[in-house]
Amino acid sequence: MKSFNTDGDFKNNYKFLIGSILPRPIAVISTLNEDGSNNVAPFSFFTAVSASPMIIAFSPMIKSSNGQMKDTPRNIFREKEFVVNFVSESIVDKINLTSKELAYGEDEFLISGLTPLESEVIKARRIKESPIHFECVYRDHLSYGDEPGCGQIITGEVKKVHISEELYDEGRINTDKFSPVGRGAGNDWILCDHRIELERLMGAQIQK
Ligand SMILES: Cc1cc2nc3c(=O)[nH]c(=O)nc-3n(C[C@H](O)[C@H](O)[C@H](O)COP(=O)(O)O)c2cc1C
C-alpha cells in the first residue's frame, strides 16, 4: 500500500477526503442575506447526528480563493437559522448553479432558476423544486482554523420537515421516487439507481 502523512498541502488531504468518503449526501442550504435576498449553496460534508432532538451537521470550509468564510456560515451565524433542501436527479443542473462563487447579496434563486418558497417556522426560504426540506435552527459550531482548507462543523436542530406527497408512502420515503443524488470525487455526482438489500441483524428495528 502507499502511505501518506497529512501535514503537507491541504489539497492532497482534500483529495483523499472526497475520493474516499463516497457517495456523500448533499445538503443544499438556503439562508437569508443581510438585505433579505436568498443565498443557496450545496454542501456534501453533511450528515445526520441525532434523532431526538433532531440534529444535522454540515461543514463549510474556508474559501481557497480568498481565505474568507463562505456566505452560508456568515448568514447562519447572524440569522441563527437555515433550510436543508434535498436533491433529486431532476434538479441537479440547477443545484450545481448555486455552487458558483458570487458577490455577497446576489440572489441565488434568480441565478439558478429555482423557486423560493416561504418556510413555516423560520425566515429563510425553501426550494420549491426540492422534494424534502428541513427547517433548522442553528445549535452550535466547532471551527478548525481560519486558513484555506480549514473546516468547521455547524449543527442545526430540525424544527419542521416537509416532504412532497408523491414520494411519501405510508410513513416511509420511497427512494425510487425521491431519486436522490450524491456527490463523488472531482466533478462527479452519484445516482442511487442501483441498491442491494440485506436483512438487519440488530435486535431493535425502528423500520420494519
Ligand atoms: C455538490 C457540491 C458539494 C459541495 N460541498 C461542499 C462542502 O461540503 N463544503 C464546502 O465548503 N463547499 C462545498 N461545495 C462548494 C460550495 O457549494 C461553494 O463554495 C459555494 O460557492 C458556497 O457558497 P456560499 O459562499 O454562498 O456559502 C460543494 C459544491 C458542490 C457542487
The ligand as a Tripos MOL2 file, in Angstrom:
@<TRIPOS>MOLECULE
LIG
   31    33     1     0     0
SMALL
NO_CHARGES

@<TRIPOS>ATOM
      1 C1        -22.1950   19.0590   -4.8460 C.3       1 LIG1
      2 C2        -21.3270   20.0590   -4.1480 C.ar      1 LIG1
      3 C3        -20.9670   19.8400   -2.8380 C.ar      1 LIG1
      4 C4        -20.1950   20.7800   -2.1400 C.ar      1 LIG1
      5 N1        -19.8470   20.5330   -0.8460 N.ar      1 LIG1
      6 C5        -19.1450   21.4480   -0.1420 C.ar      1 LIG1
      7 C6        -18.8190   21.2110    1.2300 C.ar      1 LIG1
      8 O1        -19.1830   20.1850    1.8320 O.2       1 LIG1
      9 N2        -18.1220   22.1740    1.8900 N.ar      1 LIG1
     10 C7        -17.7520   23.3330    1.2750 C.ar      1 LIG1
     11 O2        -17.1380   24.1870    1.9280 O.2       1 LIG1
     12 N3        -18.0460   23.5890   -0.0180 N.ar      1 LIG1
     13 C8        -18.7390   22.6760   -0.7350 C.ar      1 LIG1
     14 N4        -19.0690   22.9270   -2.0500 N.ar      1 LIG1
     15 C9        -18.7220   24.2290   -2.6340 C.3       1 LIG1
     16 C10       -19.7380   25.3120   -2.2170 C.3       1 LIG1
     17 O3        -21.0470   24.9590   -2.6260 O.3       1 LIG1
     18 C11       -19.3390   26.6450   -2.8660 C.3       1 LIG1
     19 O4        -18.1070   27.0700   -2.2980 O.3       1 LIG1
     20 C12       -20.3660   27.7400   -2.7350 C.3       1 LIG1
     21 O5        -19.9900   28.8300   -3.5560 O.3       1 LIG1
     22 C13       -20.5160   28.2370   -1.3180 C.3       1 LIG1
     23 O6        -21.4940   29.2390   -1.3630 O.3       1 LIG1
     24 P1        -21.6950   30.3470   -0.2740 P.3       1 LIG1
     25 O7        -20.4400   31.2230   -0.2580 O.co2     1 LIG1
     26 O8        -22.8890   31.0730   -0.7780 O.co2     1 LIG1
     27 O9        -21.9000   29.6810    1.0460 O.co2     1 LIG1
     28 C14       -19.7790   21.9790   -2.7860 C.ar      1 LIG1
     29 C15       -20.1330   22.1860   -4.1440 C.ar      1 LIG1
     30 C16       -20.8930   21.2380   -4.8150 C.ar      1 LIG1
     31 C17       -21.2660   21.4850   -6.2490 C.3       1 LIG1
@<TRIPOS>BOND
     1     1     2 1
     2     2     3 ar
     3     2    30 ar
     4     3     4 ar
     5     4     5 ar
     6     4    28 ar
     7     5     6 ar
     8     6     7 ar
     9     6    13 1
    10     7     8 2
    11     7     9 ar
    12     9    10 ar
    13    10    11 2
    14    10    12 ar
    15    12    13 ar
    16    13    14 ar
    17    14    15 1
    18    14    28 ar
    19    15    16 1
    20    16    17 1
    21    16    18 1
    22    18    19 1
    23    18    20 1
    24    20    21 1
    25    20    22 1
    26    22    23 1
    27    23    24 1
    28    24    25 2
    29    24    26 1
    30    24    27 1
    31    28    29 ar
    32    29    30 ar
    33    30    31 1
@<TRIPOS>SUBSTRUCTURE
     1 LIG1         1 GROUP 0 **** ****
